Amino acid sequence: MVIVNPFKLEQAHLYILHNSAEVVPYVTQHLAKMEQWIQNEHTRTLISWFRNQILQELSNPNNTVSKTLRWLSERPKVHVFRYNSYTVKGYQFYTRMKDMWSIVQNSGVTLVAQALHVSSAKDKNLVYAEMYYYRIVDDIWEVDYIDFRVFVLKCQWWTTIIIKEWMKMDSDL
């Protein structure tokens, strides 16, 4: 019997864990937890990291940082304009409150996103797949970056699996 390098022993242990059928549910659970942790960490640090990256690039006299990136690296003005309707490419969107008093219902928003998923209960392999999200517009903001403004439809999203069967998809948007 010999004592082996701790790093190599840990690698062997990980190999055994990853290839043991009984451990698969725990590996899947851990991966899901790590994905959430990575997303939370990204959300927590992106603004300051992005600003520092742009400032670092701007310190180079030959930088190619666009005017848009310069403004985005700064925080927007603290005051936003709020609207109860907004038109983009000929399509009108209403907030939930405006929809309550309107004959035409225009507050629904659909988004198709690709995300990492477990393909089935039996197959624990992670795959990229489309997920449909749907929600009613709660608020419409115009965020001011001094040199330009960005409209934001503020929604609370939920996934839809059944709804996609009766949704009309518009490829013009």
C-alpha positions, 0 to 999 in steps of 0.5 A: 500500500502506498500514499499517493499524490492528493491531487491525483487521488482527488482526480480519481475520486471525481472520476469514480463519482462521475461514473457511478450510476447511483451518484448521477442524481447528486451530480445533476443536483450539484450542476443545477446549483452551480449554474444558479451560483454562476448566474447569481455571481454574474449578475452581482459583478457584471456592472462593475466588471464591465465598467472596469474593462471599458476603462482599462481599454480606454487607457490604451491610446489605440482603443476601439471602444465605441461611444455606445460602450463608453456610455453603457459603462456608466450608470444611466440617469436615476430618473426614467420616463414611464409610459403606459404604451409603446410602439415598435416597428408598427406593433403597439404594446400596453401595460397591464393597467392600460389593457384593463381599460382598452378594447384591444389587448396588447400587453402580452409578450413572448420570448423564445430563449435557449438555455441549458436543460436536462433532456429527460428524467431518464437521460440526465445529460444537459442539452441546449433547448428552446424555452418559451416565456410569456408575460404581461407588460407591467411597466414601460421605461425609457432609460436615459444614458445621456447620449441615447435612450433605451426602452425596457418592457418590465415583465415578470416572466414564466415558462410556457410549454402548453401556451406555445400551441396557441401562440402566434409567432411573429418573425417580423419583430 
